Amino acid sequence: MYNIDDIKLANNIFYYLVSNKEINEEDSPEYFRDYCESQEIMNLVKSQGEAFNVKVEKYGTTIYLIPNEDNNFLGFSKNELKKELCKSNATDKDYYLSQFVILTLLVEFYSSQGRDSKSRDSLRGGEFLNIISDRLKEAVEREDLEKIQADSGIAYENIYEKWEGLRSSDQKNRQKTTKEGFISNILKFLENQGLINYIEHDDIILTTSKLDNFMNFNILNKNNYERVLTALGGHEDE
């Protein structure tokens, strides 16, 4: 049984999370303390999260609201993501290419299996573009390509064809029909979600503490790390 004051406080905390996606100890010390110091409040907030198909998790000094994969209310549906990440008449191939780009970015930044999963502090956009090209080319040229595609569920040949179909530009062309523009649009989306900082004039990608915390505590456990490697056609010793 919970008293009415606890229920009201938990409702206020959950509403704040829905509005702001996170509660930081520095910005919202009272809500942060109420959540962390009361098991009853924590249970109530998490229970509300379950009803809305989201997880409420505390990583370090921040409490996050994390929509589940199939949450189209507080998260993004496939069609919504396709509209955000790709050109207006995008196909599924465009969408899967965008997901490969994001997955590759995560692996580049978080490939360490030590106490901290982060393996680098920054990445230049031009270097990232070359990494994507190299990864896709290596995948389609492997002798066991069919097995890799079957194991990972990723149609590398289709994604590579879509990537190579994008124009290359020596200038900073931000049209989505160019490789540079396609990547830039995805980076802008991730920046709007508070996951990275993209310093466009220096062409430098930096991750945020939000993404660092999420990757350290939630993504790169042993099982998920191996899933990522399988998706990229690699092995743990590579």
N, C-alpha and C positions, 0 to 999 in steps of 0.2 A: 504494500500500500504506500502511496506517495501523498504527501500533503499538498494542498492547493498552491502554496507558495513555491514549492519545488517545481511543480508543473508549469506555473507561469514563467519562472526563471528559465526553465529548459526551453519553453516556447520562444522566449526572447532570444536565447542563444542560437537556436536553430534558425530563426528568422534572420538574424544577423549573418549567419553562415550562408544562407540562401542568397542574401543581398550582396555579400562581399566575397564569397567563396573561401574565406579563411578568417581566423581570429589570431592575431599576433599578440604576443605577450606585451610588447612595447606599446602598440596602438590601442589595444583593448584589454588592459590589465585585469579589470574586474571580471569580465566574462571569462578570460583565460583562467583566472584563479578559481572562479566558481566551478568551472568544468573540471579542472584538474584535482581539486581538493575534495570534491563530493562525488562519491561513487554513484549515489542516487541520481544526481544531475547528469553525470556522464551516461548512465544507463538510459535515462529518458531521452537525451539528445540522440544517442545511437539508435534507439528504438524508432524515433521519428525518421531518422535517416533510412532505416530499413523500409519504412512505409513509402518513402519517396524514391526507393531504389537507388540509394547512394550510400557510401561509406563515410563515416566521420572518423578521422584518424589524426592523432597528435604526433608530429615529427619535430623533435627539438623544441623550439619556443613558438611553434605555430600549430594551430588546429586547422585541418583542411576538410573541405567538402569535396568528395571525389565521386562523381557519377559512375555507376556501373556501365559496362560496355554496351548494354542494350537499353540504356536510359536515353530516350529521345526527348525528354521533357527538360531536364537540366543539362543534358549533354548534347551531342550532335548526332543526327541520323546520317546514314551513308549519303543520301541525296543532298543534305545540307552541307556536309563536308565537301562533297564533289563541287558544289556551287562555290564554296569558299576557297578551295585549294586549286581549282582547275579553271579552264576557260569556259565560256557560257555553254558551248555545245559539247561539253566533255563526255567521253565514253567511260566505260568501266576500266579500260586500259589506262586512261589518264588518271583515274582515281587510284588504281593499284600502283602506278608509278609514284604518285604523291606519297603513298604509304611507305613505299620502299625508300624514298628520300628521307622521310622522318625516321624510319628504323635505322638507316645508315648513319644519320646524324647522332642518334642515341648511342650506337655502338662506338662511334669515333670518340665520343666524350666519356663513355662509361664502359671501358673494357677491362678495368682492373678488378681483381677478385680479392683484394685485401680489405682492410678495415674500411677504406673509402673506395667506392667503386669508380670514382672519377679518375681518368687517366690523363687528362689534359685540361688546360685552363681556357684556351681559345682556339679558334679555327678560322682561317681566312676563307671567304666565300669562293674564291677562285680555286683554292686547294680542294674544297669540298666538292665542287663541280667535277674536278678531275677524279676524285675518289669514287664518285657515283659511276662515272664512265668506266673506270677500271674494274670496279666490282661487277658491273653488269657484263662487260666484255669477258672477264674471267669466267663468269658463271656459264655463259652460253657456249664457251669454248671447251668446257670440261667434258671428258668422255662419259662421265656418269650423270650427264645433265638430266636425263629422263628420271633417274632415281631421285636426284635432288629435288626436282619439281614435284614428284609424287610425295616425297617425305615432307617437304615444306609447304606444299599447297600453293607455291608461287610460280606463275607461268613466266619464267625469266625471258623466254624468247619473245613473248608479246610485250613485256615491259621494255626490253631492249629495243625492239622495233619502234615503240612509241617514243623512247628517249632519243633515238637516232633520227626520228622524224622531226624533232624540234630543231629549229635553225640555231646556229652558233653565231655569236656576235662579238667582235673585238671591242665594241663600245659597251657602256652600261645600259644596254637595251632592256627595259623592264616589261616588254610585251610578253604575254604568256605563251606566245608561239615560239619564243626563243628559250634555250636552255637556261640562260641567265635570268630571264624574266620568270620562268617557271619556278626556279629555286627561290628567287627573291620573294615571290608571292607567298610561298610556304613559310619562309622565315618571318615575314611580316605577320602571318597568322599566328605562329608560335609566340611571337613577341606580344601580340594582343592578348594571348592567353596567360601572359606572365611567366612563360617558361624559358625564354631566352631574351637576350639583348642583342640586337643586330645594329652595329655601328656602321651605317651604310657608306659614309664618306671614306672610312678606313677599310671597308669590306671585312670586318671582323665580327665573328659570332662568339658570344659569351653566354653561358648558362646562368640561370638565376638560382637563388637558394631554394626556391620552391621546387624546381626540377631536380636539383641535387638531392634534396631531402626525399622526394618521391622515389627517385631511382635507388638511393641507398637503402631505404626502409621497405620498399614495396615491390620494386621490379626485379632487381638483380639478386634475388635469392637463387639457389642452385638450380631449381627446376626451370625457372623463367630464363635464366642465363643460357641454359642449354637449348631452350626453345628459340631464343634469338639467334644462336649460332646455327641451328638447323635451318632457320628461315633464310639465313645468308649463305647457306651451303658450306659452312665451315665445321671445324671440329675443335674440341677444347684445347688441343695441343698446338693449334695453328696460330 
